[in-house]
Amino acid sequence: MLVGFLGVCLAVAGTAGALTVGPALLWYATLTHPWLSPPNWVFGPVWSVMYGAMAVAAWIIWREPGMPRKRRNAMTLWGVQLALNASWSPVYFGLHMLGAGLVVILALWVAVAATSWRFYRLDPRAGWLMAPYVAWVGFATYLNAGFWWLNR
């Protein structure tokens, strides 16, 4: 099952990666960048770690004995945050909609924080594995807001 969770996360990552190359990078380079905007090469390695950690966290919760309703609710939240994650790149990079991207990433941050909290309550290891993702999406939200504000 761990391989399955990794596969789902890698599929989302691959789709996002495909949308952030070529013309999308050319468009992105024309934008005014907010302060603290990292170089492009940082995003691939960071997101790779985030997707790996969220897959392992989901696997830990999936294996959690007992509490089937709480486990199901936590895994539903995990699926919601992954769907929001998958929708951000097409909106932001595909459609070049910075404001709509901001709405999606704000919802993503809420979903990731809720997932992390639910995971933590079931197994602290899973919650801690999600914590860097909460922080990273918070930072990405700052960047999205900055891009939107500076490029309106």
C-alpha positions as CSV (number, residue, x, y, z in Angstrom):
1,M,0.0,0.0,0.0
2,L,2.9,2.3,0.6
3,V,3.8,1.9,-3.1
4,G,0.3,2.9,-4.0
5,F,0.4,6.1,-1.9
6,L,3.8,6.9,-3.4
7,G,2.4,6.3,-6.9
8,V,-0.6,8.6,-6.3
9,C,1.6,11.3,-5.0
10,L,4.1,10.9,-7.9
11,A,1.3,11.1,-10.4
12,V,0.2,14.5,-8.9
13,A,3.8,15.6,-8.8
14,G,4.4,14.5,-12.4
15,T,1.3,16.4,-13.6
16,A,2.4,19.5,-11.7
17,G,5.9,19.2,-13.1
18,A,4.6,18.9,-16.7
19,L,2.6,22.1,-16.2
20,T,5.6,24.1,-14.9
21,V,8.1,23.6,-17.8
22,G,8.4,25.3,-21.2
23,P,5.9,28.1,-21.8
24,A,4.9,28.2,-18.2
25,L,8.4,28.9,-17.1
26,L,8.8,31.6,-19.7
27,W,5.6,33.2,-18.4
28,Y,6.7,32.8,-14.8
29,A,10.0,34.5,-15.6
30,T,8.2,37.6,-16.8
31,L,6.4,38.1,-13.5
32,T,7.6,40.5,-10.8
33,H,8.8,38.1,-8.0
34,P,8.0,38.8,-4.3
35,W,10.8,39.1,-1.7
36,L,12.1,35.6,-0.6
37,S,11.1,34.0,-3.9
38,P,13.6,31.1,-4.2
39,P,15.3,30.1,-7.4
40,N,13.3,27.7,-9.6
41,W,15.7,24.7,-8.9
42,V,14.5,24.7,-5.2
43,F,10.9,23.7,-6.0
44,G,11.6,20.2,-7.5
45,P,13.6,18.8,-4.6
46,V,11.4,20.4,-1.9
47,W,8.2,19.1,-3.5
48,S,9.7,15.7,-3.9
49,V,10.4,15.5,-0.2
50,M,6.9,16.8,0.6
51,Y,5.2,14.2,-1.6
52,G,7.3,11.4,-0.1
53,A,6.5,12.5,3.4
54,M,2.7,12.8,2.7
55,A,2.7,9.3,1.2
56,V,4.4,7.8,4.2
57,A,2.1,9.7,6.6
58,A,-0.9,8.4,4.7
59,W,0.5,4.8,4.8
60,I,1.0,5.1,8.6
61,I,-2.6,6.2,9.1
62,W,-3.9,3.6,6.7
63,R,-2.2,0.9,8.8
64,E,-3.5,2.4,12.1
65,P,-5.5,-0.4,13.9
66,G,-8.9,0.4,15.3
67,M,-10.9,3.7,15.0
68,P,-12.1,3.0,11.4
69,R,-14.3,6.1,11.2
70,K,-11.5,8.5,12.5
71,R,-9.0,6.8,10.1
72,R,-11.5,7.1,7.2
73,N,-12.1,10.8,8.0
74,A,-8.4,11.5,8.2
75,M,-7.8,9.7,4.9
76,T,-10.7,11.6,3.3
77,L,-9.0,14.9,4.3
78,W,-5.7,13.5,2.9
79,G,-7.5,13.0,-0.4
80,V,-9.0,16.4,-0.4
81,Q,-5.7,18.1,0.2
82,L,-4.1,16.0,-2.6
83,A,-6.9,17.0,-5.0
84,L,-6.4,20.7,-4.1
85,N,-2.7,20.2,-4.6
86,A,-3.3,18.7,-8.0
87,S,-5.6,21.6,-9.0
88,W,-3.3,24.4,-8.1
89,S,-0.7,24.0,-10.9
90,P,-3.3,23.9,-13.7
91,V,-5.0,27.1,-12.3
92,Y,-1.8,29.0,-11.6
93,F,0.6,27.8,-14.3
94,G,-1.8,26.5,-16.9
95,L,-4.4,29.3,-16.9
96,H,-2.1,32.0,-15.5
97,M,-4.8,32.9,-12.9
98,L,-2.8,34.2,-9.9
99,G,-5.9,35.3,-8.0
100,A,-7.7,32.0,-8.5
101,G,-4.5,30.2,-7.6
102,L,-4.4,32.1,-4.4
103,V,-7.9,30.9,-3.5
104,V,-6.9,27.3,-4.3
105,I,-3.7,27.5,-2.3
106,L,-5.5,29.0,0.7
107,A,-7.9,26.1,0.6
108,L,-5.0,23.7,0.2
109,W,-3.2,25.2,3.3
110,V,-6.4,24.7,5.4
111,A,-6.8,21.2,4.2
112,V,-3.2,20.3,4.8
113,A,-3.3,21.8,8.3
114,A,-6.5,19.9,9.1
115,T,-5.0,16.7,7.7
116,S,-1.8,17.1,9.7
117,W,-3.8,17.7,12.9
118,R,-6.1,14.7,12.3
119,F,-3.1,12.5,11.4
120,Y,-1.3,13.7,14.6
121,R,-4.3,12.7,16.7
122,L,-4.2,9.2,15.3
123,D,-0.4,8.7,15.2
124,P,1.9,11.6,16.0
125,R,4.5,10.3,13.6
126,A,2.1,10.9,10.7
127,G,1.2,14.3,11.9
128,W,4.9,15.3,12.2
129,L,5.6,14.0,8.7
130,M,2.9,16.4,7.4
131,A,4.3,19.4,9.4
132,P,6.9,20.5,6.9
133,Y,4.2,20.3,4.2
134,V,2.0,22.6,6.3
135,A,4.9,25.1,6.5
136,W,5.9,24.8,2.9
137,V,2.3,25.4,1.6
138,G,2.2,28.4,4.0
139,F,5.3,29.7,2.3
140,A,3.9,28.9,-1.1
141,T,0.7,30.8,-0.1
142,Y,2.9,33.8,0.7
143,L,4.6,33.6,-2.7
144,N,1.3,33.2,-4.5
145,A,-0.2,36.2,-2.7
146,G,3.0,38.2,-3.5
147,F,2.9,37.3,-7.2
148,W,-0.8,38.2,-7.3
149,W,-0.3,41.5,-5.6
150,L,2.8,42.5,-7.6
151,N,1.4,41.5,-11.0
152,R,-2.2,42.7,-10.8
